[in-house]
Structures are given as C-alpha cells and as structure tokens.
Amino acid sequence: MSTEVAGGEGERQGRGLTVSRLTVTPFEAKAPAISEVSFRLEPGERALLLGPSGAGKSTLLLTISGALQQLESAEISGQVDAPAS
C-alpha cells in the first residue's frame, strides 16, 4: 500500500485508490466472490457501493482495507494501491 498522504483541505494532492483486476475466491468456494474488479477513485471523490446480499460488497471492502489478507481466508489476485490512512 502507498504511504503518500493527500494534502490539506481543498487540495487534490496525493494518490487515489486504484483497484486493478481484483479477484477474490474464498477458500473452499467453487466460484470467486468478486472477479476482475477494476476502478480508480481520485482524492476527494466518493463512490456508492450498491448490490444485493452476497454480491461481494463486504469482500471488496475487506480486501481493500487489508483485513481479508490478515484472515488468510481467501485466494486473492490482482492489485490494490491505496494511500495510507
């Protein structure tokens, strides 16, 4: 994960969040929870994550935050580049 932090209020410095071809398959699952997800959010941008139950919303957020990697409960491929908090 990146250690660059966005600038002060009103500035659009730093790096945004980039997710590239992210696929997450929980161990013992037959199919990925999320497959080939890619997007970029610039500093200051907002996004709505919307979908039905079981669509992978929580899986995506847990993967971006690094929590899913710590649990070692899934096979993860692709790239997440997120600024440090």
C-alpha positions as CSV (number, residue, x, y, z in Angstrom):
1,M,0.0,0.0,0.0
2,S,1.2,3.5,-0.7
3,T,2.4,5.7,2.1
4,E,1.7,9.0,0.3
5,V,-1.0,11.1,2.1
6,A,-3.3,13.6,0.4
7,G,-2.7,17.3,1.1
8,G,-4.7,19.7,3.2
9,E,-8.3,20.8,2.8
10,G,-9.2,22.0,-0.7
11,E,-6.1,20.4,-2.2
12,R,-6.3,17.4,-4.5
13,Q,-2.8,16.0,-3.9
14,G,-1.6,12.5,-3.3
15,R,-2.8,9.3,-4.8
16,G,-6.2,7.9,-5.0
17,L,-7.4,4.4,-4.7
18,T,-6.7,2.1,-7.6
19,V,-8.0,-1.5,-7.8
20,S,-6.8,-3.5,-10.8
21,R,-8.2,-6.9,-11.9
22,L,-9.0,-7.9,-8.3
23,T,-10.4,-11.4,-7.9
24,V,-11.2,-12.9,-4.5
25,T,-12.1,-16.6,-4.1
26,P,-12.9,-17.7,-0.6
27,F,-11.2,-21.0,0.4
28,E,-13.4,-24.0,-0.4
29,A,-15.6,-21.9,-2.7
30,K,-16.3,-23.0,-6.2
31,A,-16.5,-19.5,-7.7
32,P,-15.0,-16.1,-6.9
33,A,-16.9,-13.7,-4.6
34,I,-15.6,-10.9,-6.8
35,S,-14.0,-11.3,-10.2
36,E,-11.8,-8.9,-12.3
37,V,-12.9,-5.8,-10.5
38,S,-11.1,-2.6,-11.6
39,F,-11.7,1.1,-10.7
40,R,-9.9,4.3,-9.6
41,L,-11.0,6.9,-7.1
42,E,-9.2,10.2,-7.1
43,P,-8.6,12.0,-3.8
44,G,-11.9,13.7,-2.7
45,E,-14.1,11.5,-4.9
46,R,-16.9,9.4,-3.4
47,A,-18.4,6.2,-4.7
48,L,-21.6,4.2,-3.8
49,L,-21.1,0.5,-3.4
50,L,-24.5,-1.0,-4.1
51,G,-25.7,-4.5,-4.7
52,P,-27.8,-7.4,-3.4
53,S,-26.8,-9.6,-0.5
54,G,-23.9,-11.8,-1.4
55,A,-22.8,-9.7,-4.3
56,G,-19.3,-9.1,-2.8
57,K,-19.5,-5.6,-1.3
58,S,-18.1,-6.6,2.1
59,T,-15.5,-8.8,0.4
60,L,-14.3,-5.9,-1.7
61,L,-14.0,-3.5,1.2
62,L,-12.3,-6.1,3.4
63,T,-9.8,-6.8,0.7
64,I,-9.1,-3.1,0.1
65,S,-8.6,-2.5,3.8
66,G,-6.2,-5.4,4.1
67,A,-8.3,-7.2,6.6
68,L,-9.1,-10.2,4.4
69,Q,-5.4,-10.8,3.8
70,Q,-4.8,-10.9,7.5
71,L,-7.5,-13.5,8.0
72,E,-5.9,-15.7,5.2
73,S,-9.4,-16.9,4.3
74,A,-9.3,-16.4,0.5
75,E,-7.1,-16.6,-2.6
76,I,-6.6,-13.0,-3.8
77,S,-5.2,-11.9,-7.2
78,G,-4.9,-8.5,-8.8
79,Q,-3.7,-5.3,-7.3
80,V,-4.9,-2.7,-4.7
81,D,-3.0,0.6,-4.4
82,A,-4.4,2.6,-1.6
83,P,-3.0,5.6,0.2
84,A,-2.0,5.1,3.9
85,S,-4.6,6.4,6.3
